[in-house]
Amino acid sequence: MALRDTENTSGLIHHSDRGHQYCNPRYTQILEKHGIQISMTEQNHVYENAVAERVNGILKDEFLLGTRLHSFNDASQLAANSIKTYNNQRLHLSLDYKTPAECHAV
């Protein structure tokens, strides 16, 4: 989808687990050909991707990043605003109803 919907793929990062389909040389060669950086979880660290998936789910569900956007610029701006809100305004149950910024300021 990124190759189909994006004119300029430089700066894109493809993050995945180490599934066979993502490690396949034909697949990685396509990413490299288009200048897409490859990012994968560490070997045998199955829980590493769980945190990323949780954050991705929040960004998609609460901040509408799962919707189709008109441009890379729109997506980039929405992602930046969402992350700023997530870190500075959204209260987190796991942080005793504080923001991550409040917890890390200590």
Residue frames as a rotation matrix with the C-alpha (Angstrom) as fourth column:
MET 1
0.573 0.820 0.000 0.00
0.820 -0.573 0.000 0.00
0.000 0.000 -1.000 0.00
ALA 2
0.378 -0.501 -0.779 2.84
0.180 -0.785 0.593 2.40
-0.908 -0.364 -0.206 0.80
LEU 3
-0.694 -0.683 0.230 4.36
0.327 -0.013 0.945 1.82
-0.642 0.731 0.233 -2.63
ARG 4
-0.319 0.670 0.670 1.03
0.928 0.078 0.363 2.24
0.191 0.738 -0.647 -4.35
ASP 5
0.624 0.780 -0.036 -0.20
0.756 -0.592 0.281 5.26
0.198 -0.203 -0.959 -2.39
THR 6
0.633 -0.465 -0.618 3.01
0.170 -0.696 0.698 7.21
-0.755 -0.547 -0.362 -1.76
GLU 7
0.953 -0.301 0.030 5.00
-0.056 -0.272 -0.961 9.07
0.297 0.914 -0.277 -4.38
ASN 8
0.064 -0.969 0.239 8.10
-0.600 -0.229 -0.767 9.53
0.798 -0.095 -0.596 -2.22
THR 9
0.825 0.276 -0.492 8.96
0.118 0.768 0.629 6.52
0.552 -0.577 0.602 -0.08
SER 10
-0.279 -0.959 -0.045 12.26
0.308 -0.046 -0.950 7.86
0.909 -0.279 0.308 1.25
GLY 11
-0.667 -0.033 0.745 12.15
-0.621 -0.527 -0.580 8.15
0.411 -0.849 0.331 5.00
LEU 12
0.490 0.871 -0.028 9.58
-0.730 0.428 0.532 5.37
0.476 -0.240 0.846 5.39
ILE 13
-0.678 -0.620 0.395 10.27
-0.735 0.561 -0.381 2.65
0.014 -0.549 -0.836 7.94
HIS 14
0.263 0.701 -0.663 8.78
-0.536 0.678 0.504 -0.84
0.802 0.223 0.554 7.63
HIS 15
-0.555 -0.411 0.723 8.62
-0.832 0.260 -0.491 -2.44
0.014 -0.874 -0.486 11.08
SER 16
0.441 0.679 -0.587 7.69
-0.607 0.707 0.362 -6.08
0.661 0.197 0.724 11.50
ASP 17
0.591 -0.290 0.753 8.34
-0.486 0.617 0.619 -9.19
-0.644 -0.731 0.224 13.48
ARG 18
-0.456 -0.862 -0.222 10.71
-0.755 0.242 0.610 -11.78
-0.472 0.446 -0.761 12.04
GLY 19
0.459 0.700 0.547 8.04
-0.185 0.677 -0.712 -13.74
-0.869 0.225 0.440 10.18
HIS 20
-0.215 -0.585 0.782 9.27
0.605 0.548 0.577 -15.67
-0.766 0.597 0.236 7.15
GLN 21
0.499 0.479 0.723 7.31
0.867 -0.281 -0.412 -13.44
0.006 0.832 -0.555 4.77
TYR 22
0.990 -0.107 -0.094 9.10
-0.095 -0.988 0.122 -10.32
-0.106 -0.112 -0.988 6.05
CYS 23
0.227 -0.964 0.140 12.57
-0.335 0.058 0.940 -11.93
-0.914 -0.261 -0.310 5.97
ASN 24
0.531 0.035 0.847 12.13
0.655 0.617 -0.436 -13.26
-0.538 0.786 0.305 2.44
PRO 25
-0.496 -0.843 -0.211 14.87
0.489 -0.471 0.734 -11.79
-0.718 0.261 0.645 0.22
ARG 26
-0.499 0.371 0.783 12.39
0.770 -0.225 0.597 -10.97
0.398 0.901 -0.173 -2.56
TYR 27
0.613 0.776 -0.149 10.35
0.738 -0.494 0.460 -8.93
0.283 -0.392 -0.875 -0.06
THR 28
0.436 -0.501 -0.747 13.31
0.495 -0.560 0.664 -7.12
-0.751 -0.660 0.004 1.53
GLN 29
-0.610 -0.669 0.425 14.80
0.709 -0.220 0.670 -6.35
-0.354 0.710 0.608 -1.91
ILE 30
0.044 0.717 0.696 11.60
0.798 -0.445 0.408 -4.50
0.602 0.537 -0.592 -2.85
LEU 31
0.838 0.242 -0.489 11.82
0.522 -0.614 0.592 -2.42
-0.157 -0.751 -0.641 0.33
GLU 32
0.011 -0.941 -0.337 15.51
0.511 -0.284 0.811 -1.67
-0.859 -0.182 0.478 -0.25
LYS 33
-0.449 -0.138 0.883 14.89
0.892 -0.133 0.433 -0.79
0.058 0.982 0.182 -3.92
HIS 34
0.321 0.702 0.635 12.45
0.571 -0.679 0.462 1.91
0.755 0.215 -0.619 -2.81
GLY 35
-0.496 -0.664 0.560 14.66
-0.035 -0.629 -0.777 3.25
0.867 -0.405 0.289 -0.01
ILE 36
0.574 0.744 0.343 12.40
-0.471 -0.043 0.881 1.96
0.670 -0.667 0.326 2.76
GLN 37
-0.468 -0.771 0.431 14.28
-0.787 0.142 -0.601 1.28
0.403 -0.620 -0.673 5.99
ILE 38
0.196 0.472 -0.859 13.75
-0.023 0.878 0.478 -2.22
0.980 -0.074 0.183 7.40
SER 39
-0.469 -0.239 0.850 13.13
-0.835 -0.192 -0.515 -2.54
0.287 -0.952 -0.110 11.14
MET 40
0.177 0.501 -0.847 12.51
-0.112 0.865 0.488 -5.88
0.978 0.008 0.209 12.85
THR 41
0.828 0.136 0.544 12.11
-0.554 0.046 0.831 -7.13
0.088 -0.990 0.113 16.37
GLU 42
-0.250 -0.943 0.220 15.08
-0.966 0.258 0.008 -8.86
-0.065 -0.210 -0.976 17.95
GLN 43
-0.326 0.037 -0.945 15.44
-0.352 0.923 0.157 -12.59
0.877 0.384 -0.288 17.51
ASN 44
-0.320 0.278 -0.906 13.30
0.631 0.776 0.015 -14.53
0.707 -0.567 -0.423 20.02
HIS 45
-0.954 0.106 -0.280 11.86
0.151 -0.639 -0.754 -11.41
-0.259 -0.762 0.594 21.67
VAL 46
-0.539 0.797 0.271 8.18
0.732 0.284 0.619 -12.15
0.417 0.532 -0.737 21.04
TYR 47
0.257 0.693 -0.673 6.92
0.924 -0.380 -0.039 -9.56
-0.283 -0.612 -0.738 23.54
GLU 48
-0.668 -0.600 -0.440 8.89
0.437 -0.795 0.421 -6.70
-0.602 0.089 0.793 22.00
ASN 49
-0.883 0.341 0.322 6.35
0.205 -0.337 0.919 -6.23
0.422 0.878 0.227 19.24
ALA 50
-0.114 0.901 -0.420 3.42
0.960 0.208 0.187 -6.29
0.256 -0.382 -0.888 21.68
VAL 51
-0.181 -0.006 -0.983 4.21
0.558 -0.824 -0.098 -2.78
-0.810 -0.566 0.153 22.91
ALA 52
-0.931 -0.192 -0.309 4.41
-0.137 -0.603 0.786 -1.44
-0.337 0.774 0.535 19.36
GLU 53
-0.680 0.732 0.042 1.15
0.469 0.390 0.792 -3.16
0.563 0.559 -0.609 18.45
ARG 54
-0.037 0.654 -0.756 -0.57
0.973 -0.150 -0.178 -1.67
-0.229 -0.742 -0.630 21.50
VAL 55
-0.420 -0.194 -0.887 0.58
0.145 -0.979 0.145 1.85
-0.896 -0.068 0.439 20.62
ASN 56
-0.997 0.074 -0.036 -0.40
-0.044 -0.109 0.993 1.32
0.070 0.991 0.112 16.96
GLY 57
-0.400 0.904 -0.149 -3.87
0.834 0.426 0.350 0.21
0.380 0.015 -0.925 18.09
ILE 58
0.000 0.356 -0.934 -4.32
0.729 -0.640 -0.244 3.31
-0.685 -0.681 -0.259 20.25
LEU 59
-0.707 -0.328 -0.627 -3.17
-0.120 -0.817 0.564 5.59
-0.697 0.474 0.538 17.43
LYS 60
-0.920 0.389 0.043 -5.56
0.153 0.257 0.954 3.90
0.360 0.885 -0.296 14.98
ASP 61
-0.240 0.904 -0.353 -8.58
0.890 0.350 0.292 3.67
0.388 -0.244 -0.889 17.29
GLU 62
0.218 0.335 -0.917 -8.37
0.824 -0.567 -0.012 6.85
-0.523 -0.753 -0.400 19.35
PHE 63
-0.152 -0.397 -0.905 -6.60
-0.055 -0.911 0.409 9.20
-0.987 0.112 0.117 16.96
LEU 64
0.745 0.666 -0.035 -8.01
-0.109 0.070 -0.992 7.94
-0.658 0.742 0.125 13.64
LEU 65
-0.137 -0.873 -0.467 -4.63
-0.810 -0.172 0.560 7.07
-0.570 0.456 -0.684 12.17
GLY 66
-0.551 0.004 0.835 -6.22
0.251 0.955 0.160 3.96
-0.796 0.297 -0.527 10.70
THR 67
0.591 0.804 -0.063 -8.28
0.226 -0.240 -0.944 6.04
-0.774 0.544 -0.323 8.27
ARG 68
0.140 -0.495 0.858 -7.20
0.990 0.087 -0.112 6.75
-0.019 0.865 0.502 4.72
LEU 69
0.245 -0.164 -0.956 -5.40
0.279 -0.932 0.232 10.08
-0.929 -0.323 -0.182 4.58
HIS 70
0.956 0.289 -0.042 -4.92
0.064 -0.347 -0.936 12.29
-0.285 0.892 -0.351 1.55
SER 71
0.602 -0.799 0.001 -1.16
-0.288 -0.218 -0.932 12.69
0.745 0.561 -0.362 1.69
PHE 72
0.078 -0.700 -0.710 2.02
0.756 0.506 -0.417 11.72
0.650 -0.504 0.568 3.49
ASN 73
-0.734 -0.328 0.595 2.10
-0.014 -0.868 -0.496 15.27
0.679 -0.373 0.633 4.85
ASP 74
0.159 0.888 0.430 -1.37
-0.709 -0.200 0.676 14.85
0.687 -0.413 0.598 6.37
ALA 75
0.714 0.081 -0.696 -0.39
0.244 0.903 0.355 11.50
0.657 -0.423 0.625 7.90
SER 76
-0.297 -0.929 -0.221 2.84
0.662 -0.033 -0.749 12.91
0.688 -0.369 0.625 9.29
GLN 77
-0.632 0.120 0.765 1.10
-0.395 -0.900 -0.185 15.91
0.666 -0.419 0.617 10.84
LEU 78
0.483 0.871 0.083 -1.70
-0.585 0.251 0.771 13.80
0.651 -0.421 0.632 12.32
ALA 79
0.467 -0.397 -0.790 0.83
0.558 0.826 -0.085 11.32
0.686 -0.401 0.607 13.76
ALA 80
-0.628 -0.758 0.176 2.87
0.377 -0.494 -0.784 14.14
0.681 -0.426 0.596 15.34
ASN 81
-0.346 0.593 0.727 -0.25
-0.705 -0.675 0.216 15.73
0.619 -0.438 0.652 16.87
SER 82
0.659 0.628 -0.415 -1.50
-0.259 0.707 0.659 12.36
0.706 -0.327 0.628 18.11
ILE 83
0.107 -0.717 -0.689 1.80
0.711 0.540 -0.451 11.48
0.695 -0.441 0.568 19.78
LYS 84
-0.756 -0.335 0.563 1.96
-0.054 -0.824 -0.564 14.93
0.653 -0.457 0.605 21.39
THR 85
0.094 0.890 0.447 -1.57
-0.798 -0.201 0.568 14.47
0.595 -0.410 0.691 22.77
TYR 86
0.636 0.118 -0.763 -0.83
0.131 0.957 0.258 10.89
0.760 -0.264 0.593 23.86
ASN 87
-0.178 -0.858 -0.482 2.25
0.740 0.206 -0.640 11.97
0.649 -0.471 0.598 25.81
ASN 88
-0.919 -0.336 0.205 1.06
0.181 -0.824 -0.537 15.30
0.349 -0.457 0.818 27.21
GLN 89
-0.523 0.793 0.312 -2.74
-0.812 -0.575 0.103 15.23
0.261 -0.199 0.945 27.57
ARG 90
0.271 0.664 -0.697 -4.06
-0.405 0.735 0.543 11.64
0.873 0.135 0.469 27.57
LEU 91
0.024 -0.176 0.984 -4.35
-0.993 0.111 0.044 10.24
-0.117 -0.978 -0.172 31.09
HIS 92
-0.201 -0.222 -0.954 -3.18
-0.466 0.878 -0.106 6.63
0.862 0.423 -0.280 31.45
LEU 93
0.816 0.565 0.126 -4.72
-0.417 0.423 0.805 4.17
0.401 -0.709 0.580 33.88
SER 94
0.650 -0.619 -0.440 -1.41
0.630 0.763 -0.142 2.31
0.424 -0.185 0.886 34.14
LEU 95
-0.486 -0.818 0.307 0.25
0.501 -0.549 -0.669 5.59
0.716 -0.171 0.677 35.23
ASP 96
-0.415 0.428 -0.803 -2.31
0.855 -0.118 -0.505 6.34
-0.311 -0.896 -0.317 37.98
TYR 97
0.582 0.753 0.307 -4.17
0.809 -0.500 -0.308 8.71
-0.078 0.428 -0.901 35.66
LYS 98
0.249 -0.591 -0.768 -1.11
-0.106 -0.804 0.585 10.79
-0.963 -0.064 -0.263 34.81
THR 99
0.935 -0.047 -0.351 0.38
-0.353 -0.051 -0.934 11.54
0.026 0.998 -0.064 31.42
PRO 100
0.624 -0.780 -0.039 3.68
0.760 0.618 -0.202 10.00
0.182 0.096 0.979 30.33
ALA 101
0.077 -0.604 0.793 5.18
0.206 -0.769 -0.605 13.51
0.976 0.210 0.065 30.35
GLU 102
0.575 0.193 0.795 4.20
-0.677 -0.433 0.595 13.95
0.459 -0.881 -0.118 34.01
CYS 103
0.979 -0.164 0.120 5.75
0.066 0.816 0.574 10.60
-0.192 -0.554 0.810 34.96
HIS 104
0.426 -0.871 0.244 8.99
0.860 0.305 -0.409 11.21
0.282 0.384 0.879 33.13
ALA 105
0.402 -0.238 0.884 9.39
-0.076 -0.971 -0.227 14.77
0.913 0.024 -0.408 34.48
VAL 106
0.968 0.037 0.249 10.13
-0.250 0.034 0.968 13.41
0.027 -0.999 0.042 37.95
